Amino acid sequence: MSFVKTTVSAIALTALAAGTAAARDNVQVAGSSTVLPYASIVAEAFGENFDFPTPVVESGGSSGGLKRFCEGVGENTIDVANASRKIKDKEIKACAEAGVTDIIEVRIGYDGIVFASDINGQNFAFQPADIYTALAAELPVDGKMVANPNTDWAAVNANFKSQPIQAYIPGTKHGTREVFEEKVLLAGCEETGAMAAILEINGGDEDAAESACMAVRTDGRSVDIDGDYTETLASIESNKDGIGVFGLAFYENNTDKLQVATMSGVMPSTESIAAGEYPVSRPLFFYIKKAHVGVIPGLKEYAEFFISDEVAGPDGPLAEYGLVSDPELAATQAAVSAEETMK
Amino acid sequence: MTDHTNAPTFAQTPRIKKRNAAEKRFKGYGLTAIAIALTMLVILMGTILTRGVGAYTQTFVTLNVDLLESKLDKAGTRDPEAIAKVTTFGYSPLLKAAMDRVVAEHNIDTGLKSGDMAKILSKSAVSQLRDLVLSDVSQIGTTVKVKFLANSWIDGYLKGRVTRDSIENNKNVSSAQLDFVDALRAVGVVEKKFNPDFIFGADASDQRPEAAGMGVAMAGSFFMMLVVLFLSVPIGVAASIYLEEFAPKNWITDVIEVNISNLAAVPSIVFGILGLAVFINYMHLPQSAPLVGGLVLTLMTLPTIIISTRAALKAVPPSIRDAALGLGASKMQTIFHHVLPLAAPGILTGTIIGLAQALGETAPLLLIGMIGYIATNMPDGVSAGLFDPNSAMPAQIYEWAKRADPAFYERAWGGIIILLVFLISMNLLAIWLRRKFERRW
């Protein structure tokens, strides 16, 4: 029976060790899968250059990361949440209710969102209006909202060759979806004059008109991809007529399979996004719990290293991977070193 | 009396012919089914092997690097702390110089600038060089010969994945660089070799797929299996012995029995949600820790072990128990001296199959924070192995399959080979144990 005794004591010891094993010594990060590659590049370099252990970077989406961030203060909660969008007021409130009051917001740079299709297919030059006309759920026609009748790109814009409309767009849990809706669908809606037509139909209700503009058709012509860009790529490889929405960095790693479409006549690149010419881009953020600074070793150093010129600057490894560096990086650096929290 | 009773026994009456034909057809169906299953298996294995085997070799670039004092130790004091202040960024000029040197040594004619030449190296080269210098600062001022990894695009070129056509629009690599690599290959500076770091190394960031390895995730899986083994076997066996040998047959034990069978069929992600709520949010165990992963997988494995242990105990003939009891053994003596040893092979088999199942499980790990860029530090002891953040083999494969650089895809397939080797050897062990120790009555 000594075996049973040993196991029981082993279990007891493990439980005891669990109680005493406090003092986490590595930074824990979670959140947006768009920020994950950048965060992992920084974490790796941080582990190599500092005496702190390599931070742990988990994925889980912007919303998932911020939800865990707002669970409370303490060693078994994460220190940093990555997000491909700004934190929402709702989330700040949830944070405050759990005791997470002082949050430091750090903007690391910008990320471009591109439309790409199969390398051997048609070369597209999109305007936001084209995407809106092709993918909106309902279009205003003669004073009435009708279900989107377009099934071919040639019907959307006479400059396109005939090709069935099939789009793979990020699902609603992605921060990318929001940018797609605001910078492409809404912009296209206004460009085509559909916005004005919708306002006329619904009697001037702007909120309703905006959501009508951003509603995506659900008849199978547009497919929500809840997974990662690899899934979007696989969809395009199996359906050569498909158009997919990707991050710029992902496209740049897969140029042998994809060709990118211009938007409003601008070719997406880190340069055109930095210059503000390419319209579909968004800032990337991470959020730090101020209460953990000084408690978790290396947290502040990690944040400062992340936005240092040699990492996040225009010649740094992040820019090389596809991040568009922030022209106001110096201001962010100053804010982080002063530990300025959000108002 | 009907006719057929008068027919000779072996005559082929139409009825017998029909029955024989039916039997032949049935055999045929069976063979077809097996043939289909085997073809699928061969296709699966073939795909995994052809796609994954590339991950085990890697392209290396061997260079002579001058460890310039002017870059690494300006004061000339050889103070390790001062030298440690030079970050990895400070080492890239040395690599550029080493490239210029190799070009001069071998009289290679290339129009590339030294910066573009150095880009054929992995991004891990600078940290490799820095670690080398910090391990012995007296090397500064000398020239060392170092074997660096080539970056994933160059590696892909040597493996045939990257061609001059496919990189037409690629900003990561140019065809001038490929020409340069061809020249270096001709003089033996660039070569493809077996890469043990894929099996034993740590995960790497999105920028250096060539440096990513499975080793740390393997350690994570190992510690999780340790927890599963030490918790689920005693608990599972004790529960089964009680249920099988001591428990009265009433509605309570019936309810327990039904529930155990149900638990065995519960999707594993449910155990992950439970683990997050109980172990992390309520008991405050650390996130991403193999201990928590092990606890969650224990919950998942327990029903499997209980069911197979009970079956093994049931298979021991009652006469053995009766004989022991008849000779005056107590119930506990009967169980521990006679029943349990005879049931042991069955219990072992069930345990190993349960462990193999747990080893390949990803879904519950998703919720307790074991997927991402996590498997970076090799644990340096049992406590670190249990508590420090780590990933597991299937989670690491899943993570690689998601990343943008196609080189990670190859590594995901390579990782599947390692995982399969473990699963197959565990199942073989289970079969072997059963064959060796099983007794029939």
Interface residues (C-beta under 8 A of the other chain):
Chain A: M1 V4 T7 V8 A10 I11 T14 A17 A18 A21 R24 N26 Q28 A30 S33 L36 P37 A39 S40 I41 A43 E44 A45 G47 E48 N49 P53 T54 V56 V57 E58 S59 G60 E71 G74 E75 N76 I78 G227 D228 Y229 T230 G247 A249 F250 E252 N253 N254 T255 D256 Q259 E310 P317 E320 Y321
Chain B: T87 T88 F89 K123 S127 R130 D131 V162 D165 S166 I167 E168 N169 N170 K171 N172 A204 S205 D206 Q207 R208 V227 F230 L231 V233 P234 A238 I280 N281 M283 H284 L285 P286 Q287 S288 L291 F336 G369 I371 G372 Y373 I374 T376 N377 S383 L386 F387 D388 P389 E399 A401 K402 R403 A404 D405 P406
